[in-house]
Amino acid sequence: MAQLIPPARISGGILVTALTAGGDASIFGLQPGDVLHFLNRTPLDSLDTLRKALAGLKAGDPVVLSMERGGQLNYIAFDSPD
């Protein structure tokens, strides 16, 4: 699998391989091939880490997601949903 992924600017992260129809990820503009690196400064190295970071959020908390697409680093900012 790693050989199919273009080189990333930051090592590690979580590769987005697919989106669920009507899921929240598409609302925030995530696409297959994106690599998620940080959620509010928490390094993302596994789905378990992502789930724990999301579970620790309260409704309305500010969220900044650091992601990489096509070698470009991007940030997605939003408030935690209810």
PyMOL Python script that loads the backbone (N, CA, C, O; Angstrom):
from pymol import cmd

cmd.read_pdbstr("""\
ATOM      1  N   MET A   1       0.827  -1.187   0.000  1.00  0.00           N
ATOM      2  CA  MET A   1       0.000   0.000   0.000  1.00  0.00           C
ATOM      3  C   MET A   1       0.875   1.255   0.000  1.00  0.00           C
ATOM      4  O   MET A   1       0.590   2.206  -0.728  1.00  0.00           O
ATOM      5  N   ALA A   2       1.933   1.266   0.808  1.00  0.00           N
ATOM      6  CA  ALA A   2       2.783   2.456   0.921  1.00  0.00           C
ATOM      7  C   ALA A   2       3.389   2.847  -0.417  1.00  0.00           C
ATOM      8  O   ALA A   2       3.633   4.029  -0.660  1.00  0.00           O
ATOM      9  N   GLN A   3       3.638   1.873  -1.290  1.00  0.00           N
ATOM     10  CA  GLN A   3       4.232   2.168  -2.592  1.00  0.00           C
ATOM     11  C   GLN A   3       3.256   2.891  -3.514  1.00  0.00           C
ATOM     12  O   GLN A   3       3.681   3.529  -4.477  1.00  0.00           O
ATOM     13  N   LEU A   4       1.968   2.804  -3.238  1.00  0.00           N
ATOM     14  CA  LEU A   4       0.959   3.465  -4.063  1.00  0.00           C
ATOM     15  C   LEU A   4       0.740   4.917  -3.667  1.00  0.00           C
ATOM     16  O   LEU A   4       0.109   5.675  -4.403  1.00  0.00           O
ATOM     17  N   ILE A   5       1.256   5.305  -2.513  1.00  0.00           N
ATOM     18  CA  ILE A   5       1.038   6.653  -1.984  1.00  0.00           C
ATOM     19  C   ILE A   5       2.196   7.552  -2.402  1.00  0.00           C
ATOM     20  O   ILE A   5       3.356   7.174  -2.235  1.00  0.00           O
ATOM     21  N   PRO A   6       1.904   8.733  -2.942  1.00  0.00           N
ATOM     22  CA  PRO A   6       2.995   9.637  -3.290  1.00  0.00           C
ATOM     23  C   PRO A   6       3.760  10.055  -2.034  1.00  0.00           C
ATOM     24  O   PRO A   6       3.206  10.011  -0.935  1.00  0.00           O
ATOM     25  N   PRO A   7       5.011  10.455  -2.180  1.00  0.00           N
ATOM     26  CA  PRO A   7       5.791  10.882  -1.012  1.00  0.00           C
ATOM     27  C   PRO A   7       5.087  12.014  -0.261  1.00  0.00           C
ATOM     28  O   PRO A   7       4.533  12.929  -0.871  1.00  0.00           O
ATOM     29  N   ALA A   8       5.116  11.939   1.051  1.00  0.00           N
ATOM     30  CA  ALA A   8       4.474  12.957   1.887  1.00  0.00           C
ATOM     31  C   ALA A   8       5.526  13.896   2.462  1.00  0.00           C
ATOM     32  O   ALA A   8       6.676  13.509   2.669  1.00  0.00           O
ATOM     33  N   ARG A   9       5.121  15.121   2.714  1.00  0.00           N
ATOM     34  CA  ARG A   9       6.023  16.110   3.309  1.00  0.00           C
ATOM     35  C   ARG A   9       6.285  15.811   4.765  1.00  0.00           C
ATOM     36  O   ARG A   9       7.362  16.106   5.284  1.00  0.00           O
ATOM     37  N   ILE A  10       5.293  15.220   5.432  1.00  0.00           N
ATOM     38  CA  ILE A  10       5.415  14.842   6.839  1.00  0.00           C
ATOM     39  C   ILE A  10       5.231  13.332   6.904  1.00  0.00           C
ATOM     40  O   ILE A  10       4.276  12.790   6.348  1.00  0.00           O
ATOM     41  N   SER A  11       6.153  12.655   7.587  1.00  0.00           N
ATOM     42  CA  SER A  11       6.005  11.201   7.684  1.00  0.00           C
ATOM     43  C   SER A  11       4.894  10.853   8.665  1.00  0.00           C
ATOM     44  O   SER A  11       4.597  11.613   9.587  1.00  0.00           O
ATOM     45  N   GLY A  12       4.294   9.702   8.451  1.00  0.00           N
ATOM     46  CA  GLY A  12       3.222   9.237   9.331  1.00  0.00           C
ATOM     47  C   GLY A  12       1.891   9.849   8.954  1.00  0.00           C
ATOM     48  O   GLY A  12       1.764  10.522   7.931  1.00  0.00           O
ATOM     49  N   GLY A  13       0.904   9.607   9.792  1.00  0.00           N
ATOM     50  CA  GLY A  13      -0.427  10.133   9.550  1.00  0.00           C
ATOM     51  C   GLY A  13      -1.402   9.029   9.212  1.00  0.00           C
ATOM     52  O   GLY A  13      -1.058   7.848   9.254  1.00  0.00           O
ATOM     53  N   ILE A  14      -2.615   9.414   8.879  1.00  0.00           N
ATOM     54  CA  ILE A  14      -3.679   8.482   8.544  1.00  0.00           C
ATOM     55  C   ILE A  14      -4.112   8.761   7.108  1.00  0.00           C
ATOM     56  O   ILE A  14      -4.502   9.880   6.775  1.00  0.00           O
ATOM     57  N   LEU A  15      -4.040   7.746   6.271  1.00  0.00           N
ATOM     58  CA  LEU A  15      -4.433   7.883   4.878  1.00  0.00           C
ATOM     59  C   LEU A  15      -5.943   7.716   4.746  1.00  0.00           C
ATOM     60  O   LEU A  15      -6.511   6.735   5.227  1.00  0.00           O
ATOM     61  N   VAL A  16      -6.588   8.679   4.093  1.00  0.00           N
ATOM     62  CA  VAL A  16      -8.014   8.570   3.786  1.00  0.00           C
ATOM     63  C   VAL A  16      -8.115   7.721   2.522  1.00  0.00           C
ATOM     64  O   VAL A  16      -7.652   8.125   1.455  1.00  0.00           O
ATOM     65  N   THR A  17      -8.725   6.538   2.649  1.00  0.00           N
ATOM     66  CA  THR A  17      -8.822   5.644   1.498  1.00  0.00           C
ATOM     67  C   THR A  17     -10.188   5.711   0.825  1.00  0.00           C
ATOM     68  O   THR A  17     -10.300   5.455  -0.374  1.00  0.00           O
ATOM     69  N   ALA A  18     -11.224   6.053   1.582  1.00  0.00           N
ATOM     70  CA  ALA A  18     -12.576   6.133   1.039  1.00  0.00           C
ATOM     71  C   ALA A  18     -13.426   6.980   1.970  1.00  0.00           C
ATOM     72  O   ALA A  18     -13.075   7.182   3.133  1.00  0.00           O
ATOM     73  N   LEU A  19     -14.541   7.473   1.456  1.00  0.00           N
ATOM     74  CA  LEU A  19     -15.481   8.250   2.261  1.00  0.00           C
ATOM     75  C   LEU A  19     -16.824   7.537   2.285  1.00  0.00           C
ATOM     76  O   LEU A  19     -17.216   6.896   1.309  1.00  0.00           O
ATOM     77  N   THR A  20     -17.512   7.651   3.390  1.00  0.00           N
ATOM     78  CA  THR A  20     -18.851   7.097   3.516  1.00  0.00           C
ATOM     79  C   THR A  20     -19.837   8.077   2.914  1.00  0.00           C
ATOM     80  O   THR A  20     -19.769   9.273   3.199  1.00  0.00           O
ATOM     81  N   ALA A  21     -20.749   7.598   2.089  1.00  0.00           N
ATOM     82  CA  ALA A  21     -21.762   8.469   1.482  1.00  0.00           C
ATOM     83  C   ALA A  21     -22.536   9.184   2.584  1.00  0.00           C
ATOM     84  O   ALA A  21     -23.063   8.545   3.495  1.00  0.00           O
ATOM     85  N   GLY A  22     -22.602  10.497   2.499  1.00  0.00           N
ATOM     86  CA  GLY A  22     -23.323  11.290   3.481  1.00  0.00           C
ATOM     87  C   GLY A  22     -22.589  11.457   4.796  1.00  0.00           C
ATOM     88  O   GLY A  22     -23.145  12.009   5.745  1.00  0.00           O
ATOM     89  N   GLY A  23     -21.337  10.986   4.874  1.00  0.00           N
ATOM     90  CA  GLY A  23     -20.567  11.107   6.112  1.00  0.00           C
ATOM     91  C   GLY A  23     -20.012  12.505   6.305  1.00  0.00           C
ATOM     92  O   GLY A  23     -19.996  13.316   5.380  1.00  0.00           O
ATOM     93  N   ASP A  24     -19.556  12.775   7.530  1.00  0.00           N
ATOM     94  CA  ASP A  24     -19.039  14.095   7.878  1.00  0.00           C
ATOM     95  C   ASP A  24     -17.755  14.453   7.128  1.00  0.00           C
ATOM     96  O   ASP A  24     -17.506  15.632   6.874  1.00  0.00           O
ATOM     97  N   ALA A  25     -16.945  13.471   6.773  1.00  0.00           N
ATOM     98  CA  ALA A  25     -15.658  13.768   6.140  1.00  0.00           C
ATOM     99  C   ALA A  25     -15.834  14.549   4.846  1.00  0.00           C
ATOM    100  O   ALA A  25     -15.041  15.444   4.553  1.00  0.00           O
ATOM    101  N   SER A  26     -16.858  14.225   4.072  1.00  0.00           N
ATOM    102  CA  SER A  26     -17.059  14.929   2.806  1.00  0.00           C
ATOM    103  C   SER A  26     -17.502  16.375   3.034  1.00  0.00           C
ATOM    104  O   SER A  26     -17.227  17.244   2.207  1.00  0.00           O
ATOM    105  N   ILE A  27     -18.178  16.632   4.140  1.00  0.00           N
ATOM    106  CA  ILE A  27     -18.602  17.998   4.463  1.00  0.00           C
ATOM    107  C   ILE A  27     -17.390  18.905   4.633  1.00  0.00           C
ATOM    108  O   ILE A  27     -17.427  20.077   4.257  1.00  0.00           O
ATOM    109  N   PHE A  28     -16.320  18.362   5.199  1.00  0.00           N
ATOM    110  CA  PHE A  28     -15.126  19.157   5.473  1.00  0.00           C
ATOM    111  C   PHE A  28     -14.149  19.151   4.309  1.00  0.00           C
ATOM    112  O   PHE A  28     -13.054  19.701   4.420  1.00  0.00           O
ATOM    113  N   GLY A  29     -14.528  18.539   3.200  1.00  0.00           N
ATOM    114  CA  GLY A  29     -13.703  18.582   2.004  1.00  0.00           C
ATOM    115  C   GLY A  29     -12.633  17.513   1.928  1.00  0.00           C
ATOM    116  O   GLY A  29     -11.766  17.590   1.057  1.00  0.00           O
ATOM    117  N   LEU A  30     -12.656  16.523   2.799  1.00  0.00           N
ATOM    118  CA  LEU A  30     -11.665  15.462   2.722  1.00  0.00           C
ATOM    119  C   LEU A  30     -11.916  14.608   1.482  1.00  0.00           C
ATOM    120  O   LEU A  30     -13.053  14.429   1.046  1.00  0.00           O
ATOM    121  N   GLN A  31     -10.820  14.088   0.928  1.00  0.00           N
ATOM    122  CA  GLN A  31     -10.894  13.265  -0.273  1.00  0.00           C
ATOM    123  C   GLN A  31     -10.009  12.040  -0.097  1.00  0.00           C
ATOM    124  O   GLN A  31      -9.028  12.084   0.645  1.00  0.00           O
ATOM    125  N   PRO A  32     -10.350  10.946  -0.776  1.00  0.00           N
ATOM    126  CA  PRO A  32      -9.440   9.803  -0.761  1.00  0.00           C
ATOM    127  C   PRO A  32      -8.052  10.245  -1.231  1.00  0.00           C
ATOM    128  O   PRO A  32      -7.924  11.012  -2.185  1.00  0.00           O
ATOM    129  N   GLY A  33      -7.027   9.754  -0.554  1.00  0.00           N
ATOM    130  CA  GLY A  33      -5.656  10.144  -0.860  1.00  0.00           C
ATOM    131  C   GLY A  33      -5.115  11.197   0.094  1.00  0.00           C
ATOM    132  O   GLY A  33      -3.902  11.385   0.181  1.00  0.00           O
ATOM    133  N   ASP A  34      -5.999  11.889   0.813  1.00  0.00           N
ATOM    134  CA  ASP A  34      -5.549  12.856   1.814  1.00  0.00           C
ATOM    135  C   ASP A  34      -4.860  12.106   2.952  1.00  0.00           C
ATOM    136  O   ASP A  34      -5.205  10.965   3.258  1.00  0.00           O
ATOM    137  N   VAL A  35      -3.883  12.766   3.571  1.00  0.00           N
ATOM    138  CA  VAL A  35      -3.220  12.202   4.745  1.00  0.00           C
ATOM    139  C   VAL A  35      -3.469  13.150   5.909  1.00  0.00           C
ATOM    140  O   VAL A  35      -3.128  14.331   5.839  1.00  0.00           O
ATOM    141  N   LEU A  36      -4.062  12.632   6.979  1.00  0.00           N
ATOM    142  CA  LEU A  36      -4.352  13.425   8.173  1.00  0.00           C
ATOM    143  C   LEU A  36      -3.154  13.328   9.117  1.00  0.00           C
ATOM    144  O   LEU A  36      -2.706  12.233   9.456  1.00  0.00           O
ATOM    145  N   HIS A  37      -2.637  14.497   9.539  1.00  0.00           N
ATOM    146  CA  HIS A  37      -1.442  14.510  10.382  1.00  0.00           C
ATOM    147  C   HIS A  37      -1.726  14.893  11.832  1.00  0.00           C
ATOM    148  O   HIS A  37      -1.206  14.254  12.747  1.00  0.00           O
ATOM    149  N   PHE A  38      -2.532  15.912  12.053  1.00  0.00           N
ATOM    150  CA  PHE A  38      -2.781  16.389  13.418  1.00  0.00           C
ATOM    151  C   PHE A  38      -4.244  16.770  13.584  1.00  0.00           C
ATOM    152  O   PHE A  38      -4.885  17.229  12.638  1.00  0.00           O
ATOM    153  N   LEU A  39      -4.766  16.580  14.776  1.00  0.00           N
ATOM    154  CA  LEU A  39      -6.069  17.105  15.171  1.00  0.00           C
ATOM    155  C   LEU A  39      -5.837  17.902  16.442  1.00  0.00           C
ATOM    156  O   LEU A  39      -5.566  17.328  17.497  1.00  0.00           O
ATOM    157  N   ASN A  40      -5.943  19.228  16.347  1.00  0.00           N
ATOM    158  CA  ASN A  40      -5.660  20.108  17.495  1.00  0.00           C
ATOM    159  C   ASN A  40      -4.326  19.757  18.156  1.00  0.00           C
ATOM    160  O   ASN A  40      -4.266  19.546  19.367  1.00  0.00           O
ATOM    161  N   ARG A  41      -3.278  19.698  17.371  1.00  0.00           N
ATOM    162  CA  ARG A  41      -1.912  19.435  17.839  1.00  0.00           C
ATOM    163  C   ARG A  41      -1.669  18.001  18.296  1.00  0.00           C
ATOM    164  O   ARG A  41      -0.555  17.675  18.708  1.00  0.00           O
ATOM    165  N   THR A  42      -2.668  17.144  18.237  1.00  0.00           N
ATOM    166  CA  THR A  42      -2.471  15.740  18.570  1.00  0.00           C
ATOM    167  C   THR A  42      -2.003  15.016  17.320  1.00  0.00           C
ATOM    168  O   THR A  42      -2.729  14.978  16.327  1.00  0.00           O
ATOM    169  N   PRO A  43      -0.795  14.434  17.344  1.00  0.00           N
ATOM    170  CA  PRO A  43      -0.331  13.697  16.166  1.00  0.00           C
ATOM    171  C   PRO A  43      -1.224  12.487  15.913  1.00  0.00           C
ATOM    172  O   PRO A  43      -1.556  11.739  16.833  1.00  0.00           O
ATOM    173  N   LEU A  44      -1.600  12.309  14.669  1.00  0.00           N
ATOM    174  CA  LEU A  44      -2.473  11.198  14.302  1.00  0.00           C
ATOM    175  C   LEU A  44      -1.626  10.091  13.689  1.00  0.00           C
ATOM    176  O   LEU A  44      -1.079  10.242  12.596  1.00  0.00           O
ATOM    177  N   ASP A  45      -1.527   8.979  14.406  1.00  0.00           N
ATOM    178  CA  ASP A  45      -0.730   7.854  13.926  1.00  0.00           C
ATOM    179  C   ASP A  45      -1.556   6.583  13.759  1.00  0.00           C
ATOM    180  O   ASP A  45      -1.047   5.563  13.294  1.00  0.00           O
ATOM    181  N   SER A  46      -2.834   6.647  14.139  1.00  0.00           N
ATOM    182  CA  SER A  46      -3.709   5.482  13.990  1.00  0.00           C
ATOM    183  C   SER A  46      -5.166   5.937  14.078  1.00  0.00           C
ATOM    184  O   SER A  46      -5.458   7.043  14.534  1.00  0.00           O
ATOM    185  N   LEU A  47      -6.061   5.076  13.638  1.00  0.00           N
ATOM    186  CA  LEU A  47      -7.485   5.392  13.764  1.00  0.00           C
ATOM    187  C   LEU A  47      -7.886   5.482  15.234  1.00  0.00           C
ATOM    188  O   LEU A  47      -8.762   6.269  15.595  1.00  0.00           O
ATOM    189  N   ASP A  48      -7.250   4.684  16.073  1.00  0.00           N
ATOM    190  CA  ASP A  48      -7.549   4.729  17.501  1.00  0.00           C
ATOM    191  C   ASP A  48      -7.207   6.108  18.087  1.00  0.00           C
ATOM    192  O   ASP A  48      -7.971   6.651  18.886  1.00  0.00           O
ATOM    193  N   THR A  49      -6.074   6.661  17.692  1.00  0.00           N
ATOM    194  CA  THR A  49      -5.681   8.000  18.153  1.00  0.00           C
ATOM    195  C   THR A  49      -6.684   9.042  17.671  1.00  0.00           C
ATOM    196  O   THR A  49      -7.057   9.935  18.432  1.00  0.00           O
ATOM    197  N   LEU A  50      -7.126   8.941  16.420  1.00  0.00           N
ATOM    198  CA  LEU A  50      -8.118   9.871  15.887  1.00  0.00           C
ATOM    199  C   LEU A  50      -9.426   9.761  16.658  1.00  0.00           C
ATOM    200  O   LEU A  50     -10.012  10.775  17.037  1.00  0.00           O
ATOM    201  N   ARG A  51      -9.883   8.545  16.891  1.00  0.00           N
ATOM    202  CA  ARG A  51     -11.144   8.346  17.627  1.00  0.00           C
ATOM    203  C   ARG A  51     -11.062   8.918  19.037  1.00  0.00           C
ATOM    204  O   ARG A  51     -12.016   9.540  19.505  1.00  0.00           O
ATOM    205  N   LYS A  52      -9.930   8.718  19.724  1.00  0.00           N
ATOM    206  CA  LYS A  52      -9.761   9.249  21.084  1.00  0.00           C
ATOM    207  C   LYS A  52      -9.759  10.778  21.071  1.00  0.00           C
ATOM    208  O   LYS A  52     -10.364  11.411  21.936  1.00  0.00           O
ATOM    209  N   ALA A  53      -9.080  11.363  20.092  1.00  0.00           N
ATOM    210  CA  ALA A  53      -9.032  12.827  20.008  1.00  0.00           C
ATOM    211  C   ALA A  53     -10.426  13.385  19.745  1.00  0.00           C
ATOM    212  O   ALA A  53     -10.808  14.398  20.333  1.00  0.00           O
ATOM    213  N   LEU A  54     -11.190  12.736  18.869  1.00  0.00           N
ATOM    214  CA  LEU A  54     -12.554  13.192  18.584  1.00  0.00           C
ATOM    215  C   LEU A  54     -13.469  13.006  19.794  1.00  0.00           C
ATOM    216  O   LEU A  54     -14.321  13.852  20.065  1.00  0.00           O
ATOM    217  N   ALA A  55     -13.294  11.904  20.519  1.00  0.00           N
ATOM    218  CA  ALA A  55     -14.133  11.634  21.693  1.00  0.00           C
ATOM    219  C   ALA A  55     -13.892  12.658  22.803  1.00  0.00           C
ATOM    220  O   ALA A  55     -14.779  12.912  23.618  1.00  0.00           O
ATOM    221  N   GLY A  56     -12.698  13.243  22.833  1.00  0.00           N
ATOM    222  CA  GLY A  56     -12.376  14.229  23.857  1.00  0.00           C
ATOM    223  C   GLY A  56     -12.918  15.615  23.578  1.00  0.00           C
ATOM    224  O   GLY A  56     -12.776  16.513  24.407  1.00  0.00           O
ATOM    225  N   LEU A  57     -13.535  15.804  22.428  1.00  0.00           N
ATOM    226  CA  LEU A  57     -14.086  17.109  22.069  1.00  0.00           C
ATOM    227  C   LEU A  57     -15.478  17.285  22.640  1.00  0.00           C
ATOM    228  O   LEU A  57     -16.254  16.333  22.720  1.00  0.00           O
ATOM    229  N   LYS A  58     -15.788  18.503  23.034  1.00  0.00           N
ATOM    230  CA  LYS A  58     -17.144  18.858  23.453  1.00  0.00           C
ATOM    231  C   LYS A  58     -17.819  19.590  22.302  1.00  0.00           C
ATOM    232  O   LYS A  58     -17.147  20.170  21.448  1.00  0.00           O
ATOM    233  N   ALA A  59     -19.127  19.564  22.279  1.00  0.00           N
ATOM    234  CA  ALA A  59     -19.882  20.275  21.243  1.00  0.00           C
ATOM    235  C   ALA A  59     -19.468  21.740  21.222  1.00  0.00           C
ATOM    236  O   ALA A  59     -19.449  22.407  22.257  1.00  0.00           O
ATOM    237  N   GLY A  60     -19.139  22.228  20.040  1.00  0.00           N
ATOM    238  CA  GLY A  60     -18.761  23.629  19.883  1.00  0.00           C
ATOM    239  C   GLY A  60     -17.278  23.913  20.066  1.00  0.00           C
ATOM    240  O   GLY A  60     -16.844  25.037  19.819  1.00  0.00           O
ATOM    241  N   ASP A  61     -16.476  22.921  20.498  1.00  0.00           N
ATOM    242  CA  ASP A  61     -15.035  23.130  20.638  1.00  0.00           C
ATOM    243  C   ASP A  61     -14.431  23.447  19.275  1.00  0.00           C
ATOM    244  O   ASP A  61     -14.841  22.868  18.269  1.00  0.00           O
ATOM    245  N   PRO A  62     -13.463  24.358  19.230  1.00  0.00           N
ATOM    246  CA  PRO A  62     -12.784  24.621  17.959  1.00  0.00           C
ATOM    247  C   PRO A  62     -11.884  23.438  17.602  1.00  0.00           C
ATOM    248  O   PRO A  62     -11.259  22.832  18.473  1.00  0.00           O
ATOM    249  N   VAL A  63     -11.830  23.123  16.316  1.00  0.00           N
ATOM    250  CA  VAL A  63     -11.043  21.991  15.825  1.00  0.00           C
ATOM    251  C   VAL A  63     -10.208  22.474  14.640  1.00  0.00           C
ATOM    252  O   VAL A  63     -10.704  23.170  13.754  1.00  0.00           O
ATOM    253  N   VAL A  64      -8.937  22.091  14.645  1.00  0.00           N
ATOM    254  CA  VAL A  64      -8.078  22.346  13.489  1.00  0.00           C
ATOM    255  C   VAL A  64      -7.489  21.005  13.078  1.00  0.00           C
ATOM    256  O   VAL A  64      -6.819  20.339  13.868  1.00  0.00           O
ATOM    257  N   LEU A  65      -7.742  20.622  11.850  1.00  0.00           N
ATOM    258  CA  LEU A  65      -7.258  19.372  11.292  1.00  0.00           C
ATOM    259  C   LEU A  65      -6.155  19.700  10.289  1.00  0.00           C
ATOM    260  O   LEU A  65      -6.378  20.438   9.330  1.00  0.00           O
ATOM    261  N   SER A  66      -4.975  19.150  10.516  1.00  0.00           N
ATOM    262  CA  SER A  66      -3.857  19.332   9.598  1.00  0.00           C
ATOM    263  C   SER A  66      -3.834  18.141   8.653  1.00  0.00           C
ATOM    264  O   SER A  66      -3.793  16.989   9.085  1.00  0.00           O
ATOM    265  N   MET A  67      -3.861  18.433   7.354  1.00  0.00           N
ATOM    266  CA  MET A  67      -3.882  17.358   6.371  1.00  0.00           C
ATOM    267  C   MET A  67      -2.992  17.714   5.193  1.00  0.00           C
ATOM    268  O   MET A  67      -2.637  18.873   4.980  1.00  0.00           O
ATOM    269  N   GLU A  68      -2.641  16.679   4.433  1.00  0.00           N
ATOM    270  CA  GLU A  68      -1.784  16.860   3.266  1.00  0.00           C
ATOM    271  C   GLU A  68      -2.488  16.275   2.048  1.00  0.00           C
ATOM    272  O   GLU A  68      -3.051  15.181   2.089  1.00  0.00           O
ATOM    273  N   ARG A  69      -2.437  17.041   0.968  1.00  0.00           N
ATOM    274  CA  ARG A  69      -3.033  16.582  -0.299  1.00  0.00           C
ATOM    275  C   ARG A  69      -2.098  16.982  -1.429  1.00  0.00           C
ATOM    276  O   ARG A  69      -1.797  18.162  -1.607  1.00  0.00           O
ATOM    277  N   GLY A  70      -1.649  16.016  -2.177  1.00  0.00           N
ATOM    278  CA  GLY A  70      -0.789  16.307  -3.325  1.00  0.00           C
ATOM    279  C   GLY A  70       0.474  17.062  -2.961  1.00  0.00           C
ATOM    280  O   GLY A  70       0.928  17.915  -3.724  1.00  0.00           O
ATOM    281  N   GLY A  71       1.048  16.760  -1.803  1.00  0.00           N
ATOM    282  CA  GLY A  71       2.278  17.422  -1.371  1.00  0.00           C
ATOM    283  C   GLY A  71       2.075  18.787  -0.745  1.00  0.00           C
ATOM    284  O   GLY A  71       3.049  19.432  -0.357  1.00  0.00           O
ATOM    285  N   GLN A  72       0.839  19.244  -0.636  1.00  0.00           N
ATOM    286  CA  GLN A  72       0.538  20.543  -0.032  1.00  0.00           C
ATOM    287  C   GLN A  72      -0.087  20.346   1.349  1.00  0.00           C
ATOM    288  O   GLN A  72      -1.022  19.561   1.508  1.00  0.00           O
ATOM    289  N   LEU A  73       0.431  21.055   2.335  1.00  0.00           N
ATOM    290  CA  LEU A  73      -0.146  21.011   3.676  1.00  0.00           C
ATOM    291  C   LEU A  73      -1.325  21.966   3.746  1.00  0.00           C
ATOM    292  O   LEU A  73      -1.248  23.097   3.265  1.00  0.00           O
ATOM    293  N   ASN A  74      -2.398  21.516   4.336  1.00  0.00           N
ATOM    294  CA  ASN A  74      -3.620  22.316   4.456  1.00  0.00           C
ATOM    295  C   ASN A  74      -4.165  22.190   5.871  1.00  0.00           C
ATOM    296  O   ASN A  74      -3.853  21.244   6.594  1.00  0.00           O
ATOM    297  N   TYR A  75      -4.979  23.159   6.248  1.00  0.00           N
ATOM    298  CA  TYR A  75      -5.642  23.138   7.549  1.00  0.00           C
ATOM    299  C   TYR A  75      -7.133  23.329   7.328  1.00  0.00           C
ATOM    300  O   TYR A  75      -7.562  24.170   6.537  1.00  0.00           O
ATOM    301  N   ILE A  76      -7.899  22.543   8.033  1.00  0.00           N
ATOM    302  CA  ILE A  76      -9.349  22.661   8.000  1.00  0.00           C
ATOM    303  C   ILE A  76      -9.782  23.028   9.410  1.00  0.00           C
ATOM    304  O   ILE A  76      -9.533  22.276  10.353  1.00  0.00           O
ATOM    305  N   ALA A  77     -10.430  24.181   9.561  1.00  0.00           N
ATOM    306  CA  ALA A  77     -10.891  24.635  10.879  1.00  0.00           C
ATOM    307  C   ALA A  77     -12.407  24.592  10.926  1.00  0.00           C
ATOM    308  O   ALA A  77     -13.079  25.003   9.980  1.00  0.00           O
ATOM    309  N   PHE A  78     -12.945  24.090  12.037  1.00  0.00           N
ATOM    310  CA  PHE A  78     -14.378  24.019  12.225  1.00  0.00           C
ATOM    311  C   PHE A  78     -14.676  23.863  13.707  1.00  0.00           C
ATOM    312  O   PHE A  78     -13.775  23.598  14.502  1.00  0.00           O
ATOM    313  N   ASP A  79     -15.936  24.026  14.077  1.00  0.00           N
ATOM    314  CA  ASP A  79     -16.363  23.785  15.444  1.00  0.00           C
ATOM    315  C   ASP A  79     -16.865  22.352  15.540  1.00  0.00           C
ATOM    316  O   ASP A  79     -17.516  21.848  14.626  1.00  0.00           O
ATOM    317  N   SER A  80     -16.555  21.702  16.659  1.00  0.00           N
ATOM    318  CA  SER A  80     -17.010  20.329  16.872  1.00  0.00           C
ATOM    319  C   SER A  80     -18.538  20.288  16.799  1.00  0.00           C
ATOM    320  O   SER A  80     -19.216  21.090  17.441  1.00  0.00           O
ATOM    321  N   PRO A  81     -19.077  19.345  16.011  1.00  0.00           N
ATOM    322  CA  PRO A  81     -20.531  19.258  15.896  1.00  0.00           C
ATOM    323  C   PRO A  81     -21.176  18.834  17.217  1.00  0.00           C
ATOM    324  O   PRO A  81     -20.523  18.298  18.113  1.00  0.00           O
ATOM    325  N   ASP A  82     -22.473  19.092  17.300  1.00  0.00           N
ATOM    326  CA  ASP A  82     -23.223  18.732  18.521  1.00  0.00           C
ATOM    327  C   ASP A  82     -23.304  17.246  18.708  1.00  0.00           C
ATOM    328  O   ASP A  82     -23.897  16.777  19.679  1.00  0.00           O
TER     329      ASP A  82
END
""", "prot")
cmd.dss("prot")
cmd.show_as("cartoon", "prot")
cmd.util.cbc("prot")
cmd.orient("prot")
